[in-house]
C-alpha cells in the first residue's frame, strides 16, 4: 500500500467495529453518570451506517479548555491539546509531555478503569483538572484447541524467556523524537483479520492464556509489511524469540510503539528512522504461530491499544 493511499481506500468491516464497540456504546452514558461529583467528558455514540468516522474522528472541547480527538474507551488512544498557557501536564498523576504546539497523547489500556484524570498547571499558577469517563467493552473468547499454551517444554521456555523480556523492556525504555504519533495510522498489511485485540485465548485442555494484545492479519509468508507511521526502530531481533519469533519494534514518539511479530524477514536496523508506508519486513510464522500472519500490537507506556481504533476498519484496494 502506498503511503498516500490511506484515504483512497474503501472502508470495510463496519459490522466488525459495531460488534466490538457495542458494549461501549451502551455503557458510555451509565459510566459517565457513575463519576460522583465530577463532570466527565461524554463519549460520542457511533453512527450505525458509518461507525468508524464517528468513533475515530470524535472531537471534544471541554469546559476546562482541553481539546480531545479520539475514542474515550478501553483500548483507545486520544490526541489532545492542552489549555492555553499550560506549563505542566499530567495524566492520572504521572507527568505528560507536550509538543511545542501543546499537543499530547494519552491512551487507555484494555482493562482501564472507568475514570481517568487530566491535569494542567497554567502559567498564571492556576491548576485545572479534567475528569474523563472511559467506556468499557466486552471481549471475545477465542479458542485454539489444537495449540498448547506453551509451544516448547516449560524448562526450555523458562531458560530463554527472561533474556527475551529484558530485550523487549529495554527497547521500550528508549526515548525517541518522532512525530509519527500525530499521523493517521496505516494497516501494515491489508488482509483478513484472524485475531482481534482484547480477546481471551483458551488453549488446549481449556488452559487460559493472556488476552490477545494486538490484531492478527492473515497473509501468505513473504507478504511485505509496511510501517504504519513514522518512527525509529528500537528492536530488530537477531534471532527468533520463543513466542514472538522474528520481532520488530518501532517507536512513534510520545511513548507510543508498534511491535510486529512472527516476521519471516526484518528489513530495517535498530536506530533507523522509518517513514509511514515504508517496507520494514515480511509476513511469516516464526515463533509460536499456527500459520503465516502478522501480529501487530500497539502500546503507549503500560497501556495496550486496539489497532482497530487507531488505524480504522481494514481497508480493501479496488
PyMOL commands that set and color helices and strands:
alter all, ss='L'
color gray80, all
select helices_A, chain A and resi 3-8+14-33+51-56+154-172+180-182+204-206+307-311
alter helices_A, ss='H'
color red, helices_A
select strands_A, chain A and resi 59-61+67-69+77-81+86-91+94-95+103-107+115-122+127-133+141-143+192-195+200-202+208-211+214-218+224-226+231-236+246-251+256-263+265-266+273-274+279-282+293-300+303-305
alter strands_A, ss='S'
color yellow, strands_A
deselect
rebuild
show_as cartoon
